[in-house]
Amino acid sequence: MSRTDITSCGRRAGAALVMLLALVVVATACTSVVGGDARAPSAVSTSPAPRSVPTMLVVDFSESMRTADAPGPRVEAAREAVGSLLEELPSDAQLGVMVYGSSVAVTPENLAPGCLDITVLRELGPLDRSATEHSLSSIAALGFTPIGNALRQAADALPSTEPTAIVLVSDGEDTCGPPPCDVAAEIAGTHPELSISTIGFKTDSDQLECVAAATGGLFVTADNAEQLSARLLATQDPDIARTRLSPRGVDGIELGSTAEAIRDRHGDFPPLSSARAAADGTVTIAWGGCTFVFGADGRLASIAIVPGAQTIDGLRIGDALARADDLYGDAVATQGSTNLYTADVSAGTAWRITHDDGVAITAIGLCKCLPATQAKPAGTEVVDIRPYQADGALTPEYAATAITGTKPWGCRSAASTFGDPGLFTCGQYQTDYIIYMCSFAGGRSLCPDSKSSPEALRFLSNPATPNPASTSDTPIPAPHPLAVQIADGTVCWYGIRFGGPEADGTRVMYLCGQDNYLFAPNGRSALDTSTPTWTALYGPGDQKTAVGVTKVWNIKSADR
C-alpha cells in the first residue's frame, strides 16, 4: 500500500511534511483504505515511511512563556514537547531550531533590539536529538514576540524550490511587526512549496490561524504540556492531522454544520436522506472513520471516532481513562460512565468520553455540550515556584538583570525562619521595604523583582554579602508566600513598614501599593488558613477589612 492510497473521512490525503513513525499507521485516524468499507476502517499494516522535508522549528521564548499555568511554566512545557517531537522524528530528518525573545528583556527602551531578538540554536541540518535538547535547556524566556521577523528568517533558512516546512509554537501574537499574516502571504509567493503550521499555546489566536491558512498549514491550540506535546507531533503531517477529530471538528467539518454545507466541501458525504431517522429525529451518518449525528434541526450535533481511529492527540478507544485526564484535566461534568472534558471553550465544545468503570475508554466523541459555566475549585490556589538550583543559580527559564546603586543590600539566611537552607531574605536599605526571597551565588543575591508579575517573574542580581541565620530567629508560621493575590485582583508582596506595630498590635507583612497592606494579627502570619479560602486583613492602617485570598505564590530553593 502506498502513502497516497490512504483516504481520510472520504478524501485522499496529500503528501506528508515530516512524517512521524507514530503517524504512519493508517488505522489511527478517521481514515479508511480506498475501496474499503468507509463505515468501519479495519486495522492495516504500517505503510512505508515517506521522505521527510527540511523543517525549521520556531519556539516562543518571550516573557509570557514564563507564566506558570501549563501547569508549570509554559516554557518548560515547550521544552518537553520539543523533546517528544525529537524522539519521534525519523533519523534522516533535516531540522533547524530557532527561538525568539530569549536575549533581550522587555523594557520600553529595548523594543528595537527586542524585535530583532531571534536566535538560531541549530542550523538546518541532520537531526541531532541530544544537541538540540541541550541548546534549548540553557536559554531563558524574557523578551518580545517578533513572529513576523522570525518567520522571514526561518523561511530564508529553507530551500525555496522544494517541499519544506516551518512549525511555530507561540503563546501570543506579534508585538513588533511586520504583521505575521502578511509575512506568511509573502512567504507563500517566494516559497510556494513551504507550509507553516502553528500551535497557539494557551491562546486561540486569529493571527496564528491566518499564518497557517496562508500557506496550507495546520493551526491547532494547546492548553497544557500534554496537549502541546501531542499537537506538536500532529503538525508534522498536516494532511493526516486534519482528518483526526480535533476540538472543533474534523477535516473542516464543524459542529453545527448542515449536511448540505458539508457536501459542498466533501461531495461524497452521504445526504441525510440516505439514513433512517431515529425516534427522536436524529440521523446518524457513517463516513470515513467517523460517525456524524445530526439533530432534528438538521445540524451536526456530534462526531465520534470508530475503533481503530484516534483523535488529534492520539487518544484511542481502549486507552486508559487516565490518559484523557492527562490530556484534558479534570472532567467538567460526569453522568454515569460518561465524562465531559473541555475541548474548545470559545466554540463551546467538549470531549464526550465513555469508559468502563473508570478504567478503559469505550467511546470518544465531540459535542457542542460544554457546560456554560465551569466552577473553579473552591479555596485558595497555592503555586510553588522553584527558580533556584541547588548551587543558588537560577534555573534556565529565568534570567536576572544586574542593578547598581549607592544603597547597599543586606541578606540573611532564612534557614531557621522558613526552614529552607537555600533561601535568603534580602532588602535594599531604606528604599521600597520589600523583603525579597532570594538565593545567593557568586557574591550576588538573585531576587524576584516585585515590579514583575508572580506569573512571569523577573529577577534582580545585586552585589551582597550573606549573613548566617540567627539562632534567635522565631520561625514564621506557614504559609508565608512571596506574593498574595486578594479577591479584587490586587497582588501584595512580602515586606515591612518601618515604625513598629500598629496600635492594635498588628504588623505590616505585605505591601499592596497605594498605602494598602496586609497585616499580621499576631505579628507573625498575615494569612488565616482555617477555611478553604484563606483570608487576610487588608487596607490602610486604620481601616482593616477581612478579604478573601484567591492565590498565593511560594518561592523555594531546589529540593535537597
N, C-alpha and C positions, 0 to 999 in steps of 0.2 A: 504494500500500500504506500502510495506516495503522499507527501505532505499536502498536495493540493486535492487529494481525494477526501479530505475532511470537510464536512459541512457543519454549519452552526445554526441551530434553530431554522434550518431550511435554506441558508445561503452559504455559498462557497467562501471559505476563509482565504485571505491573501497570504503573501509571504511573511515570514517572521522577521522580527528585528534581531533580538539576541535571544534565541530560543533556549529556555531553561530545560534541563533534563526533567524537572518536575512537571513541565507543561506539555511534554511530548505525548503523554498518554491520551489517546483520543477520548476515552470514556470519562474523562474527568471534567468536561464542560457540558453545557446544554448542547451536545453535539450528537450527530449520528453519521453513519457512513453512507456515501452516495449509493442509492439503490437499496438501502436497508430500510427497516421499519422506522419511520420518523417518530412513532409514538413511544417506542421503548428502545433506546440505543443499547446495544449489548456491549459487553467488555471486549476490547480488541487489543491486540498486541501493540507494543511501543513502536512508533514509526521512526525511521531514521532521523537522527539529529540534523537539522538543516544548518547551512553555513551561517555563522553569526556575522553581524555587521559591526563596523567600528562605532563605538558609543562613548560619548562624553557624559559623565555623571556630574551634575551641578548640585551642590548641597548648601543650603542656607545656614550660615553661622552668624546671623545678625543678633543683635542684643535680645530680641524677643525669644530666641531659641533657648535662653536660659530659664524661661518660665517653667516652673515645676508642676505641670498638670498632665503628664503623659504616662503614668502618674508622677514619675520623677522628671528631671529636666528634659525638655524636648530634644536638646542636642544629644543627650545620651541615647534617647530612642532612635535618633537618626543614625548614630554610630552603630547601634545594634542592628538596625535594618540594613545598612550597607554591608555589615558583616555577613548577614544572612544571604544577601544577594551574591556576594563574592563566593560563598560556599556552593551556590547553585550554578554559577556561570560555567560554561564549558571551558576546558583548559586552553583551548585555542582562541578564546575571546580576545578582541582588541578593545581595551578600555583605558580611558583617561578620566581623571578626577579633578574637579575644580570646586573651590569654595569661595564664598564672598562674605564680607563682614567680620573677618577673623583677626584683623590687624589694627583697625582704626576705631577708637571708641566714639560713641555718639555724643557729640557736643556741637553747638551751633557753628563754632569755628572750624570744625572738622568735616563739614558737609562736602566740600570739594574733594579732598583726598579720600573721604569715606566712600564716595561714589565711584572711585577707581580701585577700591579695596577688593580686588579679585586675585586669588592665588591659585596657581596650577600646582596641585600636590603631586599628581602623576601625569606626565605627558602621555598622549595616546600611544599605546604600545601593547605588547603581550601582557596578559593578565599576570599580576604578581600579588597574590592574596595577602601575604604577610606584610609586604612593604606598604600596600595600600592601607591596611588596617592601622599600621604603625603611624603613618603620616596623619591619619585622622585623629589619633589618640592624643596628640601633643598640641592641639590648637584650641583656642578659646572662642566662644561666641560673644561678640561685644559691639558689633558695628551696624552699619546701614544695610539697605536692601537694594543693591543695584542690579535688579533682574535683567533689564534690557541690555545693559553693558555686558553682563555675564553671558547672556545668550549669544550675543555677537561674537564674543571671544571664543566661546565653545564651538560655534559654527566654523570660525576661521581655523580651528584646530582639526577639522574633519575634511576629508576629500569632498569635492563638490560635484563629482561626476559618477558617483556610485551610491548605493543604499547606505545610509548612515543614520545615527540616532542621537538625540540628546534626551536625558532624563533629568528633570528638575524637581527637587524637593524643597518646598518653601512653606513657612507658616504665615506668610503675609504678602502684601502687594509691594510693588516697586516704590521706593522712597526717593528716587533720584531722577529717573528719566534716562533715555527716551522711553516712551510707552512700550512695554513688552509686546503688546499685541501688534503694534506697528513693526517692531523688530522681527517678530515671527513671520509676518507677511513678507517682509524684505528677504528673510532667510529662505522662504519658500520659493522666491524667484531666483536666488543665487545658488541654492542647493535643492533642486527640485525633487531629489530622492531622499531628503532628510526629513525625519519625523521627530517631533518634540512631544514627549509625554510629560505630564505634570502631576504632581501629588500635592494637594492642599492639605498640609498637616495642621489640624485644628482650625481650618478655615475653608469655607466654601466660596472661593474667590472667582468672580466672573472673569477677572484678568487672567488667571491661570487657565481657566476653561477656554478662553479665547485663544491663548497661545497654542494650546493643543489642537483646537479646531482648525487653526490657520495652516497647520502642517500635517493634518491627518493623524495626529497622535491621540493618546488616551488621556483623559482627565479623570482622576479619582480623588476622593478625600480620605483622610485617616484621622482618627481621634485618639489613638493610643499607640504604644510601642508595638503591640502585636499586630494591629491593623497596618501600621506603617510598613512593617517587615513584609507582610503578605502582599500588600498592594504595590510595594516597590518591585517585588518579584513579578507581579502581574504586568507591570509596564513593559517588561522585556518582550512581550508578544502582544501588542495591542489588538491584533485581529482575533486571537483566541480570547483575550480578556473581555472584549466586547460581548462575546457570546456567553459569558458566565453571569449568573444572576448577581446583580450589584445593588447597592442601596436604593437606586431609583428605578431599576428595571433590568432589561436585557436587550442588547443589540438595538438600542434606540427605541425600544418599546417600553413606555412608561405607564404606570398605573393611572387609571382614569381615561385612557385612550379608548376610542371605539374600534371595533373590528375593521370598519371601513378605513379609518386612518392608518391602522396597522397594515392593511392590504395595499394602501398607496405606497408604503415603504417596502413591503415584502409581498410581492404579487402572489406567492404560493401559500400565504397564510389562509387557512380554511375560513369560509364565511360562517357566520353563526347558524345559518340555516342547515349546515351540514351536521349539526349535533342536536340531540333531543334536549329540550329544556327540562330541568328538574321541577319538582312541585313548587319550589319557592321562586321559580322564574329564572334561576341562574343557569348558565350554559358553560360547559367545560369543553375546551378545545385542547387536544394534544397535538403538539407541533414541535419538531426537533426533539430535544431532550427535556422539554418543559411542558407543564400543563398550565393553561391560562383559564381562569374562571371569570366570566363576565356576569355582572349583576343584572337584575331585572330591567335596569335602565339602559342596558346595552353597553355599559362601560366596564373596562377591565378592573376587577376588584382585587385579584391576587394572582401571583405567579409562583409555581412550585417547581422544584427540580425533581427528577426521577432518580431511582437508584443507579449508581454509576456516574452521575453527574456531580459537579461541585460548584460552589459559589466562587466569586472573585477572590475570596480569602482562603480558598482551598478546603472549605468545610463540606463534608460529605455525609450522607445518610449512613449510619453505622459508626460514625465517630463518637468519641466520648462527649457527653454533655459539657464536661469541664472545659473542652476546647472552645465551645461557644461562650462560656463565661470569660475565658481568657481574651477572646477577640472583642466581645461586646460589653463586658462588665456585667453588673447585676441585672437580672430581668426586671423590667419596669412594670410587668404585670404577669400574673400566673392564673391559669384556670385548669384545674386538674393536672393532666400530664402535658399541658402546653404552656410554654413560656413565650413572652414577648420581649424582644430586645430592641433597643434603639438602632435604627438603620440610618435614617436621614431626618434630622429634626426639621429642617426647612421644608422638606417635602412631606412631612408627616408620616413617613413610612417606618415600619417595624419588621424585624425578622420574626416570623412565627415558627417556632421550633417545638416539635412534639418529641417526647422522649419516653423511654421505657424505665419507669421508676427512678428517674434521675440518673440513669447510667449511660445508656446509648441513645443517640438521636435516631428517631424513626421517620421524621418528615421535616423538610425545610422549605419554607415559603416566605414570600414577601407580600405584605399587605399595607394598605393605607389606613392603619389602625393604631398608630402611635397615640397613647393617651395624651389628651390635650395639655394636661399639666402633670409634671413629674415632680413629686415632692422630694426635696432633698433630705438626706438622712438627718434626723434630729440631733442636736448637740453641736458643740464647738468642734470645728475641724482643726486637727493638730498636724502640722507639717514639720518633719525633721529634715534639716539641711546639713549636709556633711561636706563643706567646701575645702576642708583641710586634710592633707595627707599626714601620715604618721611623723614625718620629719618637719612638719609645720608649714610646708609649702602648699600652695593652692592646687586643687585638682585641675585637670586640663580644661574643664569647661568654664573656669573662672580666670579672670586676669585682674591685676592690680595696677592702679595709676599712682605713680610716685608723687607725693606732695611735699612741699617745703614750707617753712615758716619759722619765725623767731621764737614762738612759744613752744617749749619742749613737750614731749609726750611722756606719759608715765604708764607703765604696765605692771600689773600684779598678777601672779599666778592665781588661777581660780580653782586649783586642785581641791582645796578644803571647802571653798564656798559652794561650788557647783559639782564637785566630785568628778571633774574632768581634767586629767593631768595635762592635756594638750591645749587647754583654753586659758586665755589671759583676759582680764578686764583692763582696758586701756582708755585713756582720755587725754585730750589736749587741754592743758590747764587754763581755766578762766575763759573758755570760749563758748561752745554750744551746750556743754554739760551732758552730752550724750555719753553713756558708758558703753564703749564698743566691746563686743565679744570677739577677740582676735586670736590669731595664732602668732608664733614668733619663729622667724627663720633668718639666718644670716645677718643678725644685728638689726633687723627691721621687724616691726609689727605689721601684720596683714589684717586689716579691719574692714568689716562691712561698711559701706557708705550709706548713711541714713538718708541721703538725698536720692538714692535709687529706690526701687520697689523691692520688697522682700521676695516677690515672684521672679525677679530678674536682677539679682544682686550684683552690684559693682563693688570693688574693693579698693581701699587706700593702702599704700605702702609708706610707712613712716619710720624714720630712724628712732629707735627707742631702746631702753635698757630694761630687761625684765627683772622684777623683784620676786624673791621667793614668797611662797604663801605664808601668811601669818598664822601662827598656832592659835591666835586669839580670834580668828575669823569665826563667826557664827553662821553655819550653813543656812541659806535662804530656802524655806520650804518649797519643794517642787509643786507645780511647774513654774519655771522662770524663763519665759521666752525672750528671744531677741526683739521681736516685734509682735504687736497685738492689733487686730482689727476689730473695731466695735461695730454695733449694728448699723450705724449710718454710713459705714464705709471708711471712716477715719482710721488711719494707721498710726499707732503710737510706738515709739522706740524707747527701749530701756534707758533710763537716765536719772539725773538728780536735779534738785533745785536747791541752791545754797540758802542757808538761813534756818536750818533745823526743822523740827516737826511743826505741823500746823497746831493751832490752838486746841483742836480736838484730839491731838496725839497721832494723827495720820502723817505719813510721809509721802512725798512725790516719788514714784518709782518709774513712771513712763511719761515721756514728753509727747504731746499730741499736736502741738502747734497752736498759734493764736491764744497763748496763755491758758491752754487747757491741758489737763494732766490726768493720769490715773494714779490713785492714791492707795497706799498700803495701810489698811486699818490698824494692823498690829506692828507696823514698821518694818515688816519683813516680806510679805507677799501681797501683791495687788489683786490677785485673781481668786475668786471664790469658786471652787470646783465641786461644790456639793450637789449640783444638779447637772444634767447632761449639757445644757447650755450654760457655760460659765458666765459670771457677772463680774463687774468691777465698778468702783466709784470713779466717776468722771466729771470733769468740769474745772472751773477756776477754784481757787482755794476756799472761797466762801459759799460756793453753790454746787456741792457734790450731789450727783444723781447716780443711782444704780443703773447700769446699762448692760445689755447683753454683749457677749464676746462671740463673734462669728468664726474667727480664725486666729491661730497663733502660729508663729514660726520659731522653732527651737533650732539653735545653731550648735553644732557639736564638732569635735575633732574626730580624726579617724579612729575606728574601733581598735582597741589594743587587746 
